[in-house]
Amino acid sequence: MSYQTIEYSVAAGIARLTLNRPERLNSLNTRMHQEVCHALAALAADTEARVLILTGAGRGFCAGQDLGERAVAPGGAAADLGESIERHYKPLILTLRRLPLPIIAAVNGVAAGAGANIALACDLVLAARSASFVQAFARIGLVPDCGGTWFLPRLLGSARAMGLALLGEKLPAAQAAEWGLIWRCVEDDELGPEVDSLAERLAAGPTRALARVKQLIAESGSRTLEQQLDAERDAQRELGYSADYAEGVAAFTAKREPRFSGR
Ligand code: T3D
């Protein structure tokens, strides 16, 4: 597939997916949904990639659904948004959550609507100081989707989740970091270097273990402590046979840095 609305590449274990409709703040139209879906399928089949960076071109990260595709005459029948969620947004979020490698959201500018919650579905969110997060849905008569009503209360507690979802105000990146919504806020000109260095570190990490960390933390909310202890046991059992565990212990014993292969 030749991409028109995204850029996708893999090099040195690092996959990079850039939403690329800067004139529309990288809002998601049907074509972009198809291309993102195609790239993520390629990534899932790629045995070399060990980390994904998701970012946006230009001054925005992603402004959510392209509302140009949703224009309705006053009083006219609207699109079946349930169909759109089922076809595009729900699979996208589940794919990101289930990818067995860490995903960094490099939030280079405003992340609004589905764009904000796609970022929150990633594993580490780094944002430029000039970026912001907007639960824009209520402004157009919708509810937060892409897991917004699931992520926000878990990350922030219900008071802040309610405020953001009911009011749809911009949350500056620095405050998002202070509140624990994201991993870090960095100066604008530091975002690229910080993300690259984090991606290099993760790409050289024990990929199978990182995938299990991601899975265990994501699933913990629906389990009792005892169930979670069982899940951790099962993960340790599997990882105890991995080449990376053998390398980690050998490197520790030899007092050297580990060279993880991701296997
Ligand atoms: O429909 C379904 O399938 C259901 C699922 C829905 C998921 C959703 O995401 S619903 C929420 C959709 N998104 C929004 O409501 C956000 C709309 N955008 C904004 O509120 C603002 O643009 C921002 C707060 C994100 C940024 O504001 P600002 O002032 O920095 O930029 P701007 O001037 O508003 O936008 C720049 C351009 O991008 C502008 O075009 P123009 O005037 O230069 O020709 C604007 O129209 C365009 N743009 C921004 N967001 C969208 C968009 N065009 C289409 N769709 C957008 N979502």
Boltz pocket constraint, residues with backbone or C-beta under 6 A from the ligand:
constraints:
  - pocket:
      binder: B
      contacts: [[A, 22], [A, 23], [A, 24], [A, 25], [A, 27], [A, 62], [A, 63], [A, 64], [A, 65], [A, 66], [A, 67], [A, 68], [A, 70], [A, 81], [A, 84], [A, 85], [A, 110], [A, 112], [A, 113], [A, 114], [A, 115], [A, 134], [A, 136], [A, 137], [A, 140], [A, 142], [A, 145]]
      max_distance: 6.0
